[in-house]
Amino acid sequence: MTDCAHGRRIETTGGSAVSEARTPAQIEKDIVRRRQELAVTLDEIGVRLHPKTIMGDAKAKTAAAVDRTAGRAYVAANRAVSDIRAQLVSEDGAPRLERVVPLAMIGVAVVGLLVVGSKRRRS
């Protein structure tokens, strides 16, 4: 409520808190401190916006996504192998011939067809 330029009291808008006015030395000290804080903030922004920092962050995020995807693929493949093994091997570890023999015959037939097909291409 009083005049600031003369170093008198300053009243806040609420009217309840009243403090003594600052001296020019205090004001200059505050300005220097604020400038230093702003300089630090600008340096931090500069580091965050630097192309190398942005590229590094992008690489890290990509690597993390690849790791997650690879982990999921590993779990899915492991589960698929376990499921196939359960179909081809009995609980005591013996092969289930009623399932293994037809698969082996299909495998031999596919290999035979590939061999015949490659010989025809050469001729």
C-alpha beads as a LAMMPS data file, in Angstrom:
LAMMPS data file: protein, C-alpha beads

123 atoms
122 bonds

1 atom types
1 bond types

-500.0 500.0 xlo xhi
-500.0 500.0 ylo yhi
-500.0 500.0 zlo zhi

Masses

1 110.0

Atoms # bond

1 1 1 0.000 0.000 0.000
2 1 1 2.987 2.307 0.472
3 1 1 5.521 3.635 -2.001
4 1 1 8.135 1.023 -3.109
5 1 1 10.529 3.484 -4.696
6 1 1 11.297 5.061 -1.341
7 1 1 12.110 1.801 0.393
8 1 1 8.984 1.673 2.498
9 1 1 6.721 -1.267 3.285
10 1 1 5.040 -3.245 0.538
11 1 1 1.583 -4.677 1.089
12 1 1 0.399 -7.767 -0.768
13 1 1 -2.936 -7.900 -2.544
14 1 1 -4.505 -9.872 0.291
15 1 1 -3.609 -7.164 2.756
16 1 1 -2.533 -9.638 5.451
17 1 1 1.212 -10.000 4.798
18 1 1 3.393 -6.934 5.118
19 1 1 7.173 -7.024 4.606
20 1 1 9.991 -4.534 4.496
21 1 1 11.137 -3.328 1.082
22 1 1 14.367 -4.742 -0.282
23 1 1 17.481 -2.707 -0.677
24 1 1 19.055 -2.177 -4.099
25 1 1 21.830 -4.605 -3.118
26 1 1 19.263 -7.286 -2.283
27 1 1 17.476 -6.687 -5.568
28 1 1 20.758 -6.941 -7.498
29 1 1 21.629 -10.128 -5.629
30 1 1 18.227 -11.601 -6.537
31 1 1 18.693 -10.592 -10.183
32 1 1 22.118 -12.277 -10.298
33 1 1 20.703 -15.416 -8.676
34 1 1 17.771 -15.500 -11.124
35 1 1 20.139 -15.054 -14.076
36 1 1 22.224 -17.987 -12.856
37 1 1 19.110 -20.129 -12.446
38 1 1 17.936 -19.183 -15.937
39 1 1 21.370 -19.973 -17.370
40 1 1 21.269 -23.427 -15.783
41 1 1 17.737 -23.976 -17.086
42 1 1 18.743 -22.904 -20.597
43 1 1 21.750 -25.234 -20.468
44 1 1 19.483 -28.129 -19.461
45 1 1 17.077 -27.323 -22.300
46 1 1 20.013 -27.125 -24.709
47 1 1 21.212 -30.564 -23.643
48 1 1 17.723 -32.065 -23.931
49 1 1 17.188 -30.591 -27.392
50 1 1 20.655 -31.424 -28.729
51 1 1 20.387 -33.799 -31.719
52 1 1 22.746 -36.336 -30.116
53 1 1 20.584 -36.445 -26.995
54 1 1 17.415 -36.866 -29.044
55 1 1 19.043 -39.634 -31.125
56 1 1 20.324 -41.357 -27.990
57 1 1 16.869 -41.280 -26.418
58 1 1 15.307 -42.625 -29.622
59 1 1 17.900 -45.421 -29.808
60 1 1 17.302 -46.343 -26.175
61 1 1 13.528 -46.462 -26.675
62 1 1 13.936 -48.540 -29.832
63 1 1 16.315 -50.952 -28.110
64 1 1 13.873 -51.340 -25.225
65 1 1 11.016 -52.039 -27.657
66 1 1 13.133 -54.615 -29.508
67 1 1 14.074 -56.273 -26.217
68 1 1 10.414 -56.482 -25.198
69 1 1 9.435 -57.879 -28.603
70 1 1 12.292 -60.386 -28.604
71 1 1 11.349 -61.471 -25.103
72 1 1 7.744 -62.020 -26.126
73 1 1 8.852 -63.932 -29.234
74 1 1 11.142 -66.119 -27.120
75 1 1 8.330 -66.913 -24.700
76 1 1 5.928 -67.678 -27.563
77 1 1 8.483 -69.911 -29.326
78 1 1 9.295 -71.703 -26.081
79 1 1 5.596 -72.284 -25.455
80 1 1 5.107 -73.576 -29.033
81 1 1 8.041 -75.985 -28.698
82 1 1 6.654 -77.233 -25.395
83 1 1 3.231 -77.757 -26.964
84 1 1 4.710 -79.650 -29.930
85 1 1 6.880 -81.745 -27.652
86 1 1 3.827 -82.623 -25.572
87 1 1 2.145 -83.861 -28.765
88 1 1 5.120 -85.971 -29.893
89 1 1 6.514 -87.306 -26.606
90 1 1 4.616 -89.125 -23.889
91 1 1 4.861 -88.177 -20.235
92 1 1 7.481 -90.864 -19.589
93 1 1 9.709 -89.441 -22.377
94 1 1 9.033 -92.100 -25.009
95 1 1 8.164 -90.905 -28.532
96 1 1 4.538 -91.285 -29.582
97 1 1 5.025 -93.350 -32.718
98 1 1 1.449 -92.859 -33.895
99 1 1 2.279 -89.141 -34.275
100 1 1 6.011 -89.193 -35.063
101 1 1 5.873 -91.671 -37.983
102 1 1 3.348 -89.689 -40.095
103 1 1 5.339 -86.484 -39.539
104 1 1 8.570 -88.219 -40.546
105 1 1 6.904 -89.530 -43.707
106 1 1 5.692 -86.034 -44.588
107 1 1 9.209 -84.691 -44.037
108 1 1 10.733 -87.336 -46.323
109 1 1 8.110 -86.598 -48.998
110 1 1 8.816 -82.846 -48.880
111 1 1 12.579 -83.410 -49.171
112 1 1 11.996 -85.815 -52.076
113 1 1 9.844 -83.273 -53.905
114 1 1 12.479 -80.589 -53.419
115 1 1 15.204 -82.856 -54.816
116 1 1 13.112 -83.821 -57.856
117 1 1 12.194 -80.167 -58.458
118 1 1 15.815 -79.018 -58.325
119 1 1 16.896 -81.764 -60.781
120 1 1 14.204 -80.676 -63.254
121 1 1 15.413 -77.071 -63.147
122 1 1 18.980 -78.112 -63.924
123 1 1 17.908 -80.080 -67.002

Bonds

1 1 1 2
2 1 2 3
3 1 3 4
4 1 4 5
5 1 5 6
6 1 6 7
7 1 7 8
8 1 8 9
9 1 9 10
10 1 10 11
11 1 11 12
12 1 12 13
13 1 13 14
14 1 14 15
15 1 15 16
16 1 16 17
17 1 17 18
18 1 18 19
19 1 19 20
20 1 20 21
21 1 21 22
22 1 22 23
23 1 23 24
24 1 24 25
25 1 25 26
26 1 26 27
27 1 27 28
28 1 28 29
29 1 29 30
30 1 30 31
31 1 31 32
32 1 32 33
33 1 33 34
34 1 34 35
35 1 35 36
36 1 36 37
37 1 37 38
38 1 38 39
39 1 39 40
40 1 40 41
41 1 41 42
42 1 42 43
43 1 43 44
44 1 44 45
45 1 45 46
46 1 46 47
47 1 47 48
48 1 48 49
49 1 49 50
50 1 50 51
51 1 51 52
52 1 52 53
53 1 53 54
54 1 54 55
55 1 55 56
56 1 56 57
57 1 57 58
58 1 58 59
59 1 59 60
60 1 60 61
61 1 61 62
62 1 62 63
63 1 63 64
64 1 64 65
65 1 65 66
66 1 66 67
67 1 67 68
68 1 68 69
69 1 69 70
70 1 70 71
71 1 71 72
72 1 72 73
73 1 73 74
74 1 74 75
75 1 75 76
76 1 76 77
77 1 77 78
78 1 78 79
79 1 79 80
80 1 80 81
81 1 81 82
82 1 82 83
83 1 83 84
84 1 84 85
85 1 85 86
86 1 86 87
87 1 87 88
88 1 88 89
89 1 89 90
90 1 90 91
91 1 91 92
92 1 92 93
93 1 93 94
94 1 94 95
95 1 95 96
96 1 96 97
97 1 97 98
98 1 98 99
99 1 99 100
100 1 100 101
101 1 101 102
102 1 102 103
103 1 103 104
104 1 104 105
105 1 105 106
106 1 106 107
107 1 107 108
108 1 108 109
109 1 109 110
110 1 110 111
111 1 111 112
112 1 112 113
113 1 113 114
114 1 114 115
115 1 115 116
116 1 116 117
117 1 117 118
118 1 118 119
119 1 119 120
120 1 120 121
121 1 121 122
122 1 122 123
